[in-house]
Amino acid sequence: MRGFVYSGLKVFTTSVKATLPDPITPLDLTTNWAEFLTGVSFSYYLQEFTFTFKTDTAPFKLFSNPSWWFQWYARYRFGKRFSVQLGWVRQDITSLHKVKDQDLSMNFTLQGPLAGVAIHF
């Protein structure tokens, strides 16, 4: 098993356009922000297989738009040059906006299957 801690910077842009009932219609919001993140990654190796779990969050909440992300996957390496992986990824984002002098908080959840082929050099 191998694990490590990492940190970095995420940059987000959210854009929402909608037609809502009065008095807010229409709604057209775009927000950009950056946040510092910290995360962990753990991998377990079993012959040609690798099982990995990664997660990170923005613990400092410097810009008041908290997010978190996680990913897990299984990878099978065949030969020296190729591997395939299957897994799942999820990201939750909170986006803050001002609408008619009122705070509006929107939560986005992006999730789904992960599949890929890698070429190793």
Salt bridges, closest charged atoms under 4 A:
ASP56 OD1 - LYS10 NZ 2.89
ASP92 OD2 - ARG90 NH2 3.25
ASP103 OD1 - LYS98 NZ 2.92
